[in-house]
């Protein structure tokens, strides 16, 4: 490994002005100095709507410093209301007074921000709604979580739907199950439903809120008014979206705080401050802990994502926490759009990137990543000797044109599509299916077209191999889950039995999306091994709770007209459309993870609000670029591999040693099982024989997922049982090390290839030349002076020099430097 030299920071030169350099006449003739820069102040939410006498809205002011640090400036701002007759202010909260429009004005050191305020129905006090008022209190208090009454069998004889996915059922269980004990309309304050929550009677869940809280007042008023159910016509407005403000915070100093505000927007156009009703969480409480009322407190240096869940919606905001008075000189950002966005994030975190890797490291890294092979001796020599400044970009272009690039990606998607022979899928079907996939990548068919061809495929599994997608998985619900996970990175499985606890997906979303695949027909063909896939034109999926069919509905979208159409064609067109917010970013994230070692969203097939991208701007940009390139992901690969972010050294510095998500240095990763075996076969020239393939075929070319050997299984080859990316493991293990040391895969190949003897006897190479060749073939570098000083005396002293060199060959193949891509 080539060591990296860290450039020293140049001190800033200070120039003193002479007290005698200017006379009063000079001062009067000098140009005026620039006026001081006004503070960058923002107020959230950007607009306020108050729709009833019950309504209110909290707000927060955020100051952004020149160095990117944000501060909660709410208590430093001078607040005033343009027309006090319309609203009144209580602390950092606005309440309605009279209908009309006005503005909330914030002033700070010369900066003024005006927030429009609209008030309507200022004197109206709508009745408490069970769905929109009581249910949020239950969710906020944790009553319907999986550890409490939201469990499958409930708790202590009382069951609620998990996170409130079934309000009608919850209403029945609360008001009808045990009569007056749970709900006492004659004396509402004596209702068991309320007394347990305030802890006045024994309650396994403990005390949930006080008698002087808004939560108590809401439930008591509902009970006092007769515990009335919500009208069914019209139904209460539903929550369309939830926003959390500010959208990002960069907090300096341990213990610094930042208030957050959550606002819900309903289907009738109204908004509501739900900060006191949302459930706040943090994915890294050690860096940014958030309390029940939305106040974040900074901890140790790092980044976190704070989330607010209300109704079926979960939204989040990125929080960066930095030490106070951190000395940092930001480096100049250069490179392509990837480097600009990566550099911007590193500057926010005050992280210095590692330098670029050496030519030796680059050619090995890029060749393995793009082709799954090692560079040849000639490729290595030509590249290292090439003085051209653009030789790295030229290398990437050459590698992308090789057939091995297509085979790598065909193998990766064969894993995701679970291509293998089973009791219901013949070997011939699996082989044809794999060849169909490889042909698509070899001809550089755009990814969107490939997916449309796959999802809309019709005919026999021999004549139309893509139809095997519907033969490998015949269960309708599983098929829909697989489509969402493979092509959008969304795991919908949780929403089959209840609303997703960590994402926006509801049971309606789940069954609505599954309905697109409910009319797939299957029948036999002339050959008993073949099946025919067709559109039946009928068949529905029933909702688990209502027992009724759910019309086909796009995830997070509308219900299209599918009458007289093949529903798969409708969903395939939507899924691959540039307007789909999930497809392009998901595919781009998979590509990014392959070359960078870790996805912007990690794991790559678990994209959800509560698992956000480490660099949201770059995540979106890569998706936009893939669309711009008409889904030709070769161009996206070129962008990634020619970026400075990809070319960085794996050696770290003090600022980035503990960073694994922001690409300040290269991630060291083990070579995948198939490519590792191919590399061993390549350097030893001792090929393997796989079932159904000729001698010399590579492991990445295996069509049938059932075909394997001990080496591939030990090193984590995907069994292709599920569509999860995690099936293909690159985690090192003891069994792998033992197999390399004691197994036949390496030692026999070194002996069978007979390379060392041929180099010495047929080509007449010296011992050091052979040693150089071993290192170049395996590690894409020459041995260091230290290695030569250790190895050459041992070779010279050996009676059988060829055997000694074969031992070194074996040792290099067992080294971490060979097994890992760095």
PADOMI-216485 format. One record per residue: residue in three letters; x, y, z of N, C-alpha, C in turn. Coordinates in steps of 0.05 Angstrom, whole numbers, plus 5000, padded with zeros to 4 digits. Example, Ala and Ser with C-alpha at 12.3 -4.5 7.8 and 13.67 -1.06 7.14 Angstrom:
// residues 2
ALA526448865156524649105156526449345156SER525749555142527349795143525850015157
//
This chain:
// residues 822
UNK501749765000500050005000501850255000UNK501150444983502750684981501850885003UNK503650985019502951175040502151435028UNK500351575042499451835032500652055049UNK501552265035502752495049500552705053UNK500152775078498252985084499453255082UNK498453425065499653685061499153855086UNK501153995094500854175118499254415111UNK497854515130496154745126497954995126UNK497555165106499155415104497855625123UNK499555755139498455965158497356195142UNK495356325153494156555141495856805146UNK496756935125498457175128496757405138UNK497757545158496357775169497958025162UNK496558225153497958475145496958705164UNK498858835177498259055195498159315180UNK496059485185495859745172497359955189UNK498960115175500460325189498560545199UNK498960635223497260845234497761105220UNK500061125206500661385193500261365162UNK498961155153498761115124496661295112UNK494761395127492561555115492161805131UNK491762025117491062275129488062305127UNK486862505142483962545140483062585111UNK484762725095483962775067483862505052UNK485862325059485862055046483361905053UNK482561915078480161765087477661865073UNK477462135069475062235055474962155026UNK477362105014477362034986477261734981UNK477661575003477661284999474761184994UNK474560964978471860864973470660754999UNK467960775001466660665026467060365028UNK467360275053467559985058464859845054UNK464959585048462559435044460859425069UNK458259455067456559445091456759165103UNK456359145129456458885142454258705131UNK454958445129453058255118450758205138UNK448358205127446058155144445857865152UNK444857805176444657525184442757365166UNK443357105162441756925147439756805166UNK437256905166435256825185432956685171UNK431956475182429656335171427656285194UNK425056295187422956245207421156025196UNK420555835213418855605206416455585224UNK414155485214413655405186413455655168UNK413855615141413855845123411255995120UNK409055865128406355995129404755865151UNK402856025161401255935184398355965178UNK396855755182393955755178392555655203UNK390855825214389355755238386355735230UNK385255495234382555435223380355415243UNK380855445269378655435288379655545315UNK377755575334378555675360380355485375UNK380355225367382155035380385055055368UNK385255175345387755155330389955335343UNK392355265339394655425346397055335329UNK399155495329401555415314404055515328UNK405855335334408455415345410355475322UNK412455625328414255705307417055715319UNK419055725301421855725309423455895290UNK425456035300427256195283429956065284UNK431256045260433855915258435756105244UNK438056145256440156315245442356135234UNK443156195209445356045197447756225196UNK449956135208452456285207453956245181UNK455956405176457556385152458956115149UNK459555985172460955735172459055495170UNK456455555166454555335162453255245188UNK454055335211452855265236450155395239UNK448155245248445555365253445055395283UNK443555595290442955655318439955705321UNK438855605343436055675349436055955360UNK435056145344435056425352432356525360UNK430556345367427756425374427656635397UNK429456595416429356775439431057025435UNK432457055412434057285406432657465386UNK430557365373429157515353427057695366UNK426757925354424558115362422158035346UNK420057945360417557855346415458075348UNK413958105327411558275328409558165308UNK407058245312404858165294403858415279UNK403658385253402858615237400158725245UNK398258545251395558625259394758465284UNK395258575308394658425332391758365336UNK389958475320387158415322386458145311UNK388258025296387757765283388757525299UNK391157555310392357335326393757445350UNK394257275369395857355392398157155396UNK400257245408402657075412402957015441UNK403356755446404056665473406656505471UNK408856645479411456525476412056485447UNK412656235439413156175411410756025399UNK408356135404405956005394403956235387UNK402556195364400456375355397756255359UNK395856415369393056325372391156515358UNK388956415348387056585332385556775350UNK384957015339383257205352380857275335UNK381357335309379157405291379957325263UNK377857265246378457185219379857405203UNK381557325185383057515168385857435163UNK387457615152390157555146392057765159UNK394357665167396357845179399157715174UNK401157815188403857705185405157685212UNK406757485215408557455238411257565229UNK412257765243414757895234416957835254UNK419257745243421657695259423857885251UNK425058025270427258205265429758125281UNK432058135267434558065281436858205267UNK438058395280440458535270440158625241UNK437958755235437558865209436158675189UNK435858425196434458245178431558215187UNK429758225168426858195175425657965158UNK424257795171422857575158419857595165UNK418257575144415357595147413957335140UNK412457225158410956975153407957035151UNK406756965128403957015125402256845144UNK400156965155398456835174395556875165UNK394056645163391256655155389556535177UNK387456675185385656575206382856545195UNK381556325200378856275192377356135215UNK374756175216373156045237374356085265UNK375156325270376556385295374856335320UNK372256345318370556305341369256035342UNK369655875321368455605320370055405335UNK368755235350370055035366368954765358UNK370154625338369054375328369154155349UNK367253965349367253755368369853575366UNK370453445388372853265388372253025369UNK374052965352373852745334375452505345UNK374152275344375552035354377951975337UNK377651985311379851915293382052125293UNK381352385292383352595289384252715316UNK382952655338383752775363384452565384UNK382652365388383152165409385251965400UNK385051865375387051675366389951785367UNK390452035359393152135362394152145391UNK392352185410393152185438394051895446UNK392551695437393251425443395951345431UNK396351435406398951375393401251515406UNK400751775412402851935425403551825452UNK401651715466402151615493403251325493UNK403451205469404550935467402650715472UNK400050775474398050575480397850355459UNK398250425434397750235412400350135400UNK402550145415405050035405405049735407UNK407049605395407149315396407749205423UNK408949365441409649275468407349325487UNK405249445478402949505495400449385483UNK398249545482395749435473395649395443UNK397649495428397849445399398949175392UNK399749015412400648745406398448575393UNK399248355380397348195366395048095384UNK395648035409393647945427392848155448UNK393848395444393348605463394848575489UNK393948715509395248695535393248735557UNK393248555577391448575600388548575591UNK387848415571385148395562384148625545UNK385848805536385049035520386949045495UNK385749045472387349055447386549295430UNK388649425419388249645399389849565374UNK389049685352390549645327393249775329UNK395249635318398049735320398250015306UNK399150205322399450485312396850595300UNK394550475308391950585300391150545271UNK391950315259391150265231388250205227UNK386750145249383950075247382350245267UNK381850505262380350675281377550575287UNK376150465268373450375273373450135292UNK375349955288375549725307376349815334UNK378050015336378950115363376550245377UNK374950395362372650525374370750315386UNK370250105372368549895382369649765407UNK372249715407373549575430373549765455UNK373950025450373950205473371250255485UNK369250275468366550355478364650125482UNK365149885472363149675473364049425487UNK366649385491367549125501366749055529UNK367149235548366449165576364649375589UNK363049485572360949665583361949905598UNK360549965621361050215635363750225649UNK365050005652367650015666369650165650UNK369850105624371950235608371050525601UNK368550565594367550835587365050885604UNK365151085621362951155639361951425630UNK359751425615358651675604357251845625UNK356251705647354951855668357052015684UNK359251895689361452035703364051985687UNK364452145666366652105647369352085661UNK369852245682372452235695372951975710UNK370851815713371151555726371551325706UNK371751395681372151185660374851055664UNK374850785664377350635667379350715644UNK378250765621379850845598381551095604UNK380551275621381951515628383451485654UNK382351345674383651325700386251175698UNK386350965681388950825678391150995666UNK390251175648392251345635393551545654UNK392051635674393151835693394251695718UNK394051425719395251285741393751285766UNK391151345765389551345790388651065798UNK388850875779388450585785390850435774UNK391350195784393750045774393650015743UNK395950055731396150045702398949935695UNK399049715680401649595673403449795659UNK402149965642403750165627404550405643UNK403750425668404450655684402850905678UNK403651125689402351375685403151495658UNK401151565642401751665615401651965613UNK399952095627399852395627398452495652UNK398652755656397452885679394652985674UNK393253045696390453135693390353425682UNK392553565683392553845673393753855644UNK394053625631395153615605393053645583UNK393953715559392053735536390953455530UNK392553245534391652975528389252905545UNK389452955571387252895589384753055581UNK385153315575382853485569381453385543UNK382953295524381853205499380052955503UNK381152755518379552515522377152565540UNK377552725561375352785579373052935564UNK373753125547371653265531370153065513UNK371652885500370352685482368452515498UNK369252425522367552255538365152415548UNK365652665556363452835566361352885545UNK362152895520360352935498359052685487UNK359352465502357952215495359652015480UNK362352065479364051875464362951805437UNK362252005422360951975396362951875376UNK361951695358363651605336363651815314UNK365651815297365852005275363751935254UNK362752135241360752095220362051945197UNK360451785183361451645160360951795134UNK359251995135358652155111358052435119UNK359952625116362652575106364452465128UNK366552325119368452225138370352455146UNK371652425170373552635178375752665158UNK376852895154379152935135381552765144UNK382952665124385252495129387852665127UNK389952555139392552695138393852635111UNK394352845095395652815070398752815072UNK399752975090402652995093403353115120UNK405853075128406953185153409653305146UNK410253535157412753665153414053725180UNK416753705181418253765205420153995199UNK420354185217422054425213423754465237UNK426254555233427654605207428354355193UNK428654355166429354115151432154005156UNK433954175166436554095173437654275195UNK439354155212440654315233443554225236UNK445254425239448154375244448754505271UNK448954355292449054455319451954445329UNK452854655342455654665352455654665382UNK457254475393457654475422455854275436UNK456954095452455353905467453454045486UNK450953965485448954085502447354305488UNK448254395464446654585449444054465441UNK441954635439439254535433438154665408UNK436154525397434654625374431754525375UNK429854715376427054625376426154555347UNK424454355346423254265320420254295322UNK419054345299416154385298415054195277UNK412854055283411653865264408853975256UNK408353975230405754085220404553875201UNK401953815206400453635189398653785170UNK398453685146396553805126394453595120UNK391853675122389653495118388453515090UNK386753315084385553295057383653525051UNK382653655072380853885067382454145065UNK385054135064386754375061387554505087UNK386554415109387354535135390054425145UNK391254575163393754485175393454475205UNK395254335218395054305247397854275259UNK398354415280400854375295400654115310UNK402353925303402253655316404753605332UNK406253815339408653775354408153635380UNK405953695393405353565418404053285415UNK403353215390402052955385403852755370UNK405952855357407752685342409552525361UNK410352295352412352135367415052185355UNK416852305371419452375362421552165369UNK423252105350425451915355427952005340UNK430151895348432751955335434151685329UNK435451675306436851425299439751425311UNK440451645325443051655338442851845361UNK441651745383441151925406443652015419UNK445951875415448451965427449452215414UNK448652265390449352515376447252725377UNK444752645374442552835375440152705387UNK439752745413437452635428435152835425UNK432752725421430352895418428352815439UNK427153005453425252945474422452945463UNK420452905481417652875473416453115460UNK417653355464416453595453418153705430UNK419953535419421353615395423853785399UNK425053775423427553925428429953735425UNK431753805407434153645403436453755420UNK437853575433440253645449442653515436UNK444653675429447053565416448753405436UNK449953185426451753025442454453015429UNK455552775426458152745414458052805384UNK460352855373460652925345459552705327UNK458052785307456952585288454452695274UNK452952515263450452595249448152405257UNK445852515256443452365264441152445247UNK438952295249436552355234434352345255UNK433052575260430852575279428252555264UNK426452405274423952345260421552415277UNK419452485263416852535276414752365262UNK413352195278411252025267408552125276UNK406752175257404052255263402252125243UNK400051995253398251845236399851635222UNK399651615196401251405181403751525169UNK404451775176406651905163409051925182UNK411451875172413951915186415652095170UNK416552315181418252505167420752555185UNK422852655172425252685188426952925179UNK428852985196430653215191433453125199UNK435453215182438253145188439453335208UNK440853225228442153385248445053305249UNK446753505247449653465250450553595276UNK452153455291453153565317456153585315UNK457253825321460053875319461153975346UNK463653925352464854035377465054345375UNK464954475397465154765397468054845390UNK468355065376470955185369472754985355UNK471654825338473254635323474954775302UNK477554735302479354855283479254705257UNK478554835236478154695210478554895187UNK480254825168480654975144479554815121UNK477254895110476054735089477754725064UNK478254475053479754455028478054545004UNK479354614983477954694959476554454947UNK474054484939472454264927472754284897UNK473654064885473854044856472653774847UNK472653734821471553484811468753514799UNK467553284793464853284781462653334802UNK460253304793457953354811457953184836UNK458952944833459252764856461152874877UNK463452964867465353084886464353344899UNK462853494884461753744895459953684919UNK458153484915456253424936457553274959UNK459353094953460852954975462453154990UNK463853334976465453544989463853725006UNK461453804997459753975013459053845039UNK458353585039457653445063460053415082UNK462453365071464753335087465453605101UNK464953825087465454085099463454135122UNK461054055118459054085140459953935165UNK461153695160462053525183464853595192UNK466153795178468953875185470853635183UNK470453485161472153245156473953305132UNK476553235135478453255113478552995097UNK478253005071478352755056481252655053UNK481552395049484152275044484952355016UNK487552325010488552384983487752164964UNK488552204938487952004918489751764921UNK488651534912490151284914492351284892UNK494251104894496351074874495250954849UNK496750964827495950844802495650544806UNK497450414821497250124826494650054840UNK493950214861491450164875489050204857UNK489250414840486950484824486350264803UNK488450174788487949974767486849714779UNK487749634802486749394814483849434824UNK483449654838480749704848478649724826UNK479249884805477349924783476849664767UNK478949514762478749274746477049064761UNK477449034787475848844802472948934803UNK472449194809469749294812468249274786UNK469549334764468049354738467849084724UNK469948924726469948664710470048424728UNK470648444754470748214771473348054767UNK475348174753477848044748480148234757UNK482548134756484948294763486148394737UNK487648614738488948714714491248514707UNK491648474681493848304672496448454675UNK498648304673501248434675501648644654UNK500748604630501048804609499349044615UNK496849004624495149224630496349394653UNK497549254672498849394694501149564684UNK502949444668505349574659504649814641UNK502749774623501949994605500750224620UNK499050164640497650374655499650534672UNK501350394686503250534704505150714688UNK505850614664507850764648506550994632UNK503950994630502451194614502651464627UNK503751664613503951934626501452104622UNK499452014607497152174601495652254626UNK494852504628493452594653490652474655UNK489452384633486752264633486751964631UNK488951844639489251554635487251394653UNK486451504676484551364693481751354680UNK480951584668478351594654478451404630UNK480751394616480951224593480850934601UNK482050864623481850584634478950514639UNK477550694653474650644659473150584633UNK473550744613472150714587472750434575UNK475250354576475950084565474649864581UNK474649884607473449674624470449654620UNK469149884616466249884612465449744586UNK467249734567466549604541467049304541UNK468149204563468648914564466148754572UNK466048514561463648344567463448274596UNK465748274610465648204639463948404655UNK463848654645462248854659459248764658UNK458348684635455548594633455048344649UNK457048164650456647914665456447964695UNK458048154705457848224733455048314741UNK453948494725451248604731449048404725UNK449448234706447448024701447447834725UNK449747774736449847604760448547734784UNK449047994788447848134811444848134809UNK443748174786440848174783439647894783UNK441247704774440347424776439947344805UNK441647454823441347404851438747534861UNK438247774853435847914863433347784852UNK433447684828431147554815430847264822UNK432747164839432646884850432746684827UNK434346724807434446534784435846284793UNK434346064794435445804800433345594794UNK434245344789432345134784431145034811UNK428644964810427244864834425344644825UNK423644554843421744344835419744444815UNK419344714814417344824795418644974772UNK421345024774422745164752424944974743UNK424844884718426744694707429444824703UNK431544664700434244764695434244924668UNK432744814648432644954623431445234625UNK429345254641428045514645429945704659UNK431245614680433145784694435445874676UNK436445684659438645754641437845954621UNK435445924609434446114589433946384601UNK432946384625432346634640434946784645UNK436946644655439546774660440846884634UNK440546734613441646824587440147064577UNK437547074581435947304573436947554588UNK437547524613438447744630441247844621UNK443047644616445747714607445647864581UNK443947774563443647894536442748184539UNK440948244557439948514561442248694569UNK443848604588446148774597448248794576UNK448748574561450848584540450048774518UNK447548804512446648984491446049264502UNK446649304527446349564540443449664538UNK441549484541438749554541438149734565UNK436949964562436450144585434949994607UNK435650064631434549924654431449944656UNK430350174648427450194650426050014630UNK427249984606426049804586426349514594UNK428649444606429049174615426949094636UNK426449274655424449224676421649204665UNK420949374646418349364633417949094619UNK420049014604419948754590419548524610UNK420848544633420648334653417848324665UNK416748554674414248554688411848494670UNK412048554644409848524626410048264609UNK412048094615412547864599410147674599UNK409647554576407447374572408347154553UNK407446904558408146684540409446454556UNK410646274541411946044553414646114566UNK415245964587417746014601420245944585UNK419845794563422045734545422245954523UNK420046004510420046194488420246484497UNK419246544521419346814532420546784560UNK423246764562424546694588423946884611UNK423347134605422747324626420347244643UNK418547084631416146994646416846824670UNK419346734672420146574695420046744720UNK420047004717419747184741417247114756UNK415047044742412546974755412246684761UNK414146524752414146234758415846174782UNK418046334786419746294809418246364835UNK416546574834414846644857411946654847UNK410346474857407546454848405646594866UNK406446654891404646784910404347074902UNK401847164900401347444890402447654909UNK402047614935403047814954406147824954UNK407347584953410247574951411347704926UNK409947664904410747784878410748084881UNK408648194892408548494895410748584914UNK411248444936413348514954416048514940UNK416548314923419048294909419448524890UNK417348594875417548814856418249074871UNK416949124893417549364908420349374919UNK421349144929423949134941426249134921UNK425948994899428048974879428349234863UNK426049344854426149564835425649844848UNK424749854873424450104886425850124913UNK426949894922428349894947426549924971UNK423949854968421949894989421049625000UNK421249595025420249345038417449395049UNK415549285035412749325043411649105061UNK413348905068412248665082410848735107UNK411848935122410549005148407649095145UNK407049205122404349315118402249105111UNK403048855110401048645103399048615126UNK400048635151398248585174397548835189UNK399049055185398549305199400049525185UNK399449765190400949985178403849975186UNK405550045167408450025172409250205195UNK410550095216411250255239413450455234UNK415050425214417350595210417350735182UNK415150715168415050835142412150925137UNK411651035113409051145107406950945097UNK407850695092406050505079403950395097UNK401450395087399150295102398350035090UNK396449905103395249655092393849705066UNK392649935063391350005038393450025015UNK395750145022397950155002398849874994UNK399149705014400149435009398249274990UNK395749264997393849104982393149244955UNK393249504955392749644930394949584909UNK397549574919399749514900399649224892UNK398949044911398848754904396648704883UNK394648864882392448824863393348834834UNK395648964829396648974802397548694792UNK397948514810399048244803397048024809UNK394548094814392547904822391247754799UNK391847834774390547704751392547554733UNK394747474745396747314730395747024728UNK395646924704394846644700397146474692UNK396946214699399046014693397745764683UNK398845644662397845384652400145224640UNK399744974636401744794625402244844596UNK404544744586405144754557405644474547UNK406344454521406744184510409044044524UNK411144184530413344074545412644094575UNK412743864589411943864617413644044634UNK416044114625417844284640417144574637UNK415444644618414844924612412145004622UNK411845254629409245364637408745614620UNK406245684618405445914602404246124621UNK405246364620404346584636402546774619UNK400246844629398347014614396747184633UNK395347374622393547544637390747424637UNK389747344661387147224664384847424660UNK385347674665383247874662381347884686UNK381847724706380047724730381547634754UNK380447684777381747604802382447854819UNK381947834845382348064863383847974888UNK384948164902386248124928384548264949UNK383748124970382048234991383748345013UNK382948575023384148705046383848535071UNK386048505087385948325110383948415130UNK383548675134381648765155378848785144UNK378448915121375748955111374648715097UNK376448545087375548315071374548385044UNK374948625035373948715009376348764990UNK375848744964377948794944378849094946UNK381449124941382649394940383349454911UNK382449674900383149734872386149774869UNK387249704845390149734841390950024846UNK392950064862393850334870396850344870UNK397950554858400850594858401750654886UNK404150564894405150624920405550924923UNK404051034943404251324948402851484926UNK401251364909400051504887397151444883UNK396251474859393351454852392551174845UNK389951144841388850884831388150924802UNK389750804784389250854755386950684745UNK386050754721383950604708385150354695UNK384450114704385649874693383649704678UNK381149804674379149644661379949574633UNK379849314627380549224600383449214594UNK385149264614388049274610389449054626UNK391848984617393548814633394648994655UNK393948934680394749104702397849124705UNK399248914696402148924698403249134679UNK402049174656402949384638402649664650UNK400449694665399849954677401950014699UNK402449814716404349864738407249874728UNK407949724707410649734696411250014684UNK409250124670409550384659409950594681UNK408450574702408650764724411350724739UNK412150474744414450424759416950534746UNK417150504720419650584705419450874694UNK417351014701416951284692418951474706UNK419951674692421751874705420352014728UNK417652014728416252154750416051984775UNK416651724773416651554796419051634814UNK418451704839420651804856422451584868UNK421751334862423151114876425050954857UNK424250914832425650724815428550814809UNK428851054797431551144789433451164812UNK432551284835434251314858435051044870UNK433250854869433850584880435950444863UNK435650444837437550324820440250464822UNK440250724822442750884825444150824851UNK442550784872443750724898445050454898UNK443850254884445149994882447850014867UNK447850164846450250204830452450334848UNK451650544861453450694879454650504900UNK453050344913453950164934455949954923UNK455549864899457449664888460249784885UNK460450034876463050154871464250294895UNK462550384913463550534936463650374962UNK462550134962462649964985460449985005UNK459050215004456750255022454750445008UNK452250385009450250544995449750805009UNK448751004993447851245006445551185025UNK443851005017441950875035442950595040UNK443450525064444550265071442750135092UNK441549915086441849735064440349835039UNK441349755016440449874991437549814985UNK436449594996433649524991431949565015UNK432649765031431049845054430850145056UNK429850255034429550545032426950625046UNK427250785067424850875082425551135096UNK423551275106424051525119425851495143UNK425551275158427151235182429851115176UNK430551075150433250985142434151165120UNK434751415126435151625105437851595092UNK438251715068440851715056442851895071UNK445351815071447351965086447852235072UNK447352245046447652495031445152525013UNK442952635024440452655009440752794982UNK442353004981442653144955443952964934UNK445952814942447252644923445452404915UNK443952304934442052084929440152174907UNK438952404910437052504890438452564863UNK440952674865442352744840443052504824UNK443852284836444552044821442051934807UNK439751954820437251874807436652044783UNK437052314786436552494764438452444741UNK440952384747442852324726442152074711UNK441251864725440451624712438151674692UNK436251834700434051914683435052074659UNK436852264665438052424643439452254623UNK440752044632442251864614440351654602UNK437751684604435751494593436251214604UNK436951194630437350944644439650774633UNK441550904619444050774611445950794635UNK446050584651447450614676450550584672UNK451450514648454250524642455350804646UNK453751004638454651274641454751364670UNK452851254686452951314714455351184727UNK456050944719458450804729460950974723UNK460951084699463251244691463551494709UNK461251624714461251854732462451784759UNK461551554770462451464797465451404797UNK466351244777469051144778471051364770UNK470251564756472051784750472052004771UNK470451974791470252184813472652154832UNK473352364845475452364865474552194889UNK471952194894470852034917471551744913UNK471251634889471851354884474851304885UNK476451504876479351464874480951524899UNK479651574921481051644946482551394957UNK484651454972486151244985484451135008UNK485050885015483650765038485050835064UNK487350975063488651065087487151305098UNK486951325124485351525137487051735151UNK485751955158487052165175485452195201UNK486352375217485052405244482152475242UNK481352625221478652725220476752515208UNK477752335191475852155177476151855185UNK477851805205478351525212475851375220UNK473951515233471551385243469151425225UNK469651545201467351595183467151365163UNK464751255161464251035142461951085123UNK460751325125458351375109458551615091UNK460751755092460952005077463152015056UNK464551785052466351745029468751935030UNK469751985055472152135058474651975052UNK474351715051476551525044475251285032UNK476951125018475850885005475250675026UNK473050535021472250315040473550055031UNK475049935050476249675044474149465046UNK473849305025471749105025472648845013UNK471648625023472448365013471248324985UNK472848204967471948144940469647934942UNK467447974927465147784928466047504920UNK464547304929465347024926466046954897UNK464247014879464646924851467147064839UNK467447324844469747464833472347374846UNK472247314872474647224885475646954873UNK473746774869474546514857475546554828UNK474246734813475246794786478046914787UNK478547084806481247204808483346994814UNK482646814832484646594839485146424814UNK483046354800483346194775484946354754UNK484546614753485946784733488946784738UNK489746834763492646874768494146604768UNK492746384775494046124775493745984749UNK491846074732491245954706490445654710UNK488845614732487845344738484745374741UNK483345344719480445404720478845184734UNK476445264742474545074754472544974733UNK471144764739469044654722466444664737UNK464444814725461844844737459744694720UNK457744594734455644434721454344594699UNK454244484675452944614652454644804637UNK457144844646458945044633461544904626UNK462844994605465444874597467644944616UNK469744784616472144844632473145124624UNK473745284644474745554638472645764642UNK470045684644467945874649468345994677UNK467546244679467946384705465546344723UNK465946384749463846334769461546534765UNK462146784755460046974751458246894728UNK459046704712457446614689455546394696UNK455546294721453746084729450846174727UNK449246034712446546114707444646024730UNK445045774738443245654758444245704786UNK442545834802443345894829443845654846UNK442845414838443345174854446245064849UNK447445154827450245064821452145214839UNK453745074854455645204872457845004879UNK459745094895461744914906462445014934UNK464144864947464744934975465945214978UNK467645284960468945554961466745774959UNK465045754939463045964936461145974959UNK460345744970458545744993459845865017UNK462345795022463845895045464246195044UNK464746305020465346585017462846755012UNK460446645016458046805017456546834991UNK456646644973455046664949452146654956UNK450546824943447646844950446246574943UNK444746464961443246214955440746274938UNK440146524934437946614917435246504927UNK434946514953432346434965430446664968UNK431546904971429947144973431147364956UNK429747584954430647814937432448004953UNK433047934977434648114994437548134985UNK438548374983441348424975443248294995UNK442348265020444048165041444747875038UNK443447725020444047445016446947405007UNK447947584990450647564980452447705001UNK453747555017455247665040458247685033UNK459447905041462347935039463647965066UNK462247875087463347885114465447675117UNK467847735127469947535131469147345154UNK470147105153469546905174471946725178UNK471946575200474046395207474146165186UNK471746065178471745845159473045925132UNK472746175124473946275100477046265103UNK478046365125480946365129482046075130UNK480645895144481545625145481445485118UNK479445555102479345425075481645525057UNK482245785059484445885043487145755052UNK487445725078489945615089490145315084UNK488045165089488144875090486644735067UNK484844885053483344765032484844735007UNK483544604987484844544962484644774942UNK482844964946482345164926484845324918UNK486545384937488945544931491345374925UNK491945194944494445034941494444864916UNK492144734910492044564886492244734861UNK491044964861491145134837493945234832UNK495345304853498145394850499745164837UNK499344924847500844694837499844614809UNK497244614804496244524778496844734756UNK496844984763497545184743500445174734UNK502145084752504945044746506345294735UNK505345534744506345784732509245834740UNK509945784765512645854774514745704759UNK514345444755516245284740516445374711UNK514145434699514245524671515745794668UNK515345964688516746224686519746184689UNK520545994706523445964710524745794688UNK523345574680524545394662524145474632UNK521645554625521145614597521745904590UNK521346084609521846364603524546464614UNK525746304631528446364642528446604660UNK526346654675526246874694527846814719UNK529047024730530447004755528446984779UNK529546914802527846894825526447164831UNK527847384829526547644835524547714814UNK525047644789523147694767520547534772UNK520847284781518547124787516947244811UNK518447334831517147464854515647714845UNK516947874828515548114817513048034803UNK513147824787510847744771508547644789UNK509247504810507147414830505747654842UNK507247854850506048084863504448244843UNK505448284819503948434799501348294791UNK501448034787499047894780496947894802UNK497847874827495947844849495148114862UNK497148294864496648534879496948794863UNK497548764837497948994819499949184830UNK502149084841504349244850506849064852UNK509149194853511649044857512149024887UNK513648824895514248794924515849034934UNK515349114958516749344970519549254977UNK521249454983524049394991524049225016UNK522349275035522249125059521448835053UNK519548795036518748525028520948375014UNK522348514996524648394982526848305002UNK527348475021529448415041528748175058UNK526148125062525247895078525147645061UNK524247665036523647425020526047325004UNK527647504993529747414976531847234990UNK532647295015534547115029533346835033UNK530646815038529446555041529446395015UNK528946534993528946404967531746304960UNK533746484965536446414959537446174975UNK536546155000537445945018535945685013UNK533745684999532145444994533545264974UNK533344994980534444804961532744794935UNK530144804939528344804916527145084913UNK528345234896527445514894524645544882UNK523945364864521245374852519145314874UNK519745124891517845064913517645294932UNK519945424938519845664955518145884943UNK518345924917516846134904513846054903UNK513245794900510545714900509245754928UNK510945714949509945774976509246074979UNK510946244967510446534969507946594952UNK507646474929505146504913502746434930UNK502846204943500646124960500146324983UNK502246424995502046615017500746875008UNK501546974984500347214974497347184969UNK496646954958493746894953492146874979UNK493546815001492246805027492247065042UNK493647265031493847515045491347685044UNK490947845064488648025064488748225041UNK491148295033491348485010490248364984UNK490448104981489347974957486347944960UNK485347854983482547794986480848034987UNK482048264994480448504997481048704974UNK479048854967479349074948479649324963UNK481849474957482449704974482849944956
//
